[in-house]
Structure formats: structure tokens, C-alpha cells
Amino acid sequence: MGICLASILGAGPASAQSAAGHPEWPGKGQLFVGACYQPIDRSPEQIGQDIVIMKTAGLKMVRMGDLSWDSFEPEEGHFTFEWFDKVLDQMQAAGIRVILDIPGQPAPIWIHKHYPGVDIVNQDGARIHQASRYWDNISDPDYR
């Protein structure tokens, strides 16, 4: 404990990378102004309105995609990205960059049906209903 504390207290101050070293990054001083955005639960009209609000607020970047596995792969092995491609196109047209967050949770309902080991089981051995997002047993071999 003492060695760890001494290491932390003895560490020198951290410094940010120079902006000159990364001219391709947006903004003076390289500050990213953005947000996490989940278009999965929004209508096309709402997405359009959201983008206008983001642009007006000065957002330059969004992170999205992480809550979308169930829409990207509605059936095992069947992938569809059309709706997401449209959102990406809208973001690009608005000048908003996108960081793609690859989805891992929530798992689609079909995974729970085909691989019941991914279900959460409580202390009494009862399975928790899988309709709630983030209720997946990520330690199950079938989930991985």
C-alpha cells in the first residue's frame, strides 16, 4: 500500500498532447465536443430533429451503435444496417463525425432463445426475463 501511494504521489504532472502533432483532429486545442447518441429508439423524424439540435449546440462528434445489436442482427446470421447507414449519412451531411461503438449488449432476444445459458439466473435458480436490456450473462461460453 505504501509503495503504491508513494508511486502515485511521486508521479509528475501529466500533460496533454500538442495540437500541432495532430492537425487532422477537429477544433483548436483538439477538444472533441460531442455526445453519446442512441438513435435505435428514435423515429426518423426525431433523428432529424436531434441532428439539428446537435448541430445548433455545436456538437462535432457522436458515439453511437452500442445499443443496436438486436437491430443489426435481428435473426442469427442475418445482418441489416440500412437504417443505421441512413443515420450515418445524415450525420455526415451535418458535419458531425461518428465514433462507431461496436455493440456487445444488450443481446438480441433470439440469443436467449437459442442459447439459454446467456440468461441471468437469480440466487433461487429462477431465470430473469430477458426483455430488459443488459440482462445477459456475458461469462457464458455461448455468449462469447
N, C-alpha and C positions, 0 to 999 in steps of 0.2 A: 504494500500500500504506500509506504513512504517513498520508495523508488519511483512508483508511478506518479505520485503527487509532485515529487521533485522534478520529474521529466516534464510534466505539464507546466509547472510554474517557471521552470528554467527555459522553456521554449521561447524563441524570439518572436517578434510580431510577424504576422502573416501579411503579405502584400498581394494586391490584385495584379493580374497580368496586364501588360501595357496594351492600350488600344491600338497603337501603331503596329504591333505584332499580328493583329487580326483585322485587317481592313475590310474583310468581307462580312464581318458581323454588323448587325444594324445598330445605328444610334451612336451619338457622340458619347464617349466614355464606355461604350459597349454594354449598356444596361438594356436587358430584354424586358419589355413591358408586355405582359400577356396574361393568360388565364388558362385554367383547365376548363374544357368545354365538352359537354356530353350531348351531342345532337340526337342520340339514339331515342330519346323520349320527347323529341320536338317535331312538330309538323313542318313541312317545307316552308309555309308562311312564317312560322315562328323562327325558323332558322334564318330566313332572310332578314327579319326584324332584328334578331340577335346580332347578325353581322353588321348591320347599320349602327347599332348601339356600340358594338366593339370598336368600329372604325371611328365613330364620334368621340369615344372615350380615349382614343389614341393607342389602342392595343395594336401591337405589331406581330404578335405571335400567340398561338393557342396550342395546347396539348390536348389531343383527343384520340379516341379509338379504343381506350382501355375498357370500357363497359359494353363493348359491342360484339363480343364473340358469338352470342346467340343469334345476332342478325347476320354476321359474316358467314356463319356455318349453321344454317337452320336445320340441316339434316347431316348426319355423319358423312363426311367426304364431299358434301355439296356446298360449294362456296359461292357467295354472291356479294359483290362490292358496289353495285350500281348506285345505290342511294348514297354511299359514302363518297364515291367518286364525284357525285354532284356537289356535295358539301365542300370537298377539296377544291373543285373548280370555282365555287363561289368565294372561298377564302382567298384563292389566288387572285381572282378578279378584284377583290377588295384590298389587295396588297398585304394580306395577313398571312404570315408564314405558319406552317403547321409542323409540330413535332408529333410524329406518329407514335403512339403508345400502344404497343402490341398487347392485345387482350390476353389475360390469363384467368381472370374471374370477372363476372360470375360465369360459371359453366352453363352451357345450354341445358335445357330440360332433358333433351334426348340422351345426354351423357348419364344423367341419373337413372334413366330407364334402362339403358344398355349396360351400365357399369355401376351397380348399386353400392359398391364399395366407396364411391366418392361421397355418399351421403354422410351427413353428420349424425352420429348416434349419441344420445344423451347418457347420463350415468345409469339410467334404468334400462338401457338397451333399446329404447324406442328411437326410431328414425325421425329426424326433424324434416318437416315438409320442405321440399327443395324449391318452392316458388320464391323464397326470399333470396335476394342477391347476397352473395358472399357466404353462403352456407354450403361450402364444399370442403371435403376432406382432401386437402392438397397433398397429404402424405400417402394417399392410396396409390399403388403402382399403376392402376389403370388410368388415373388422372394424369400421371406424368407421361 
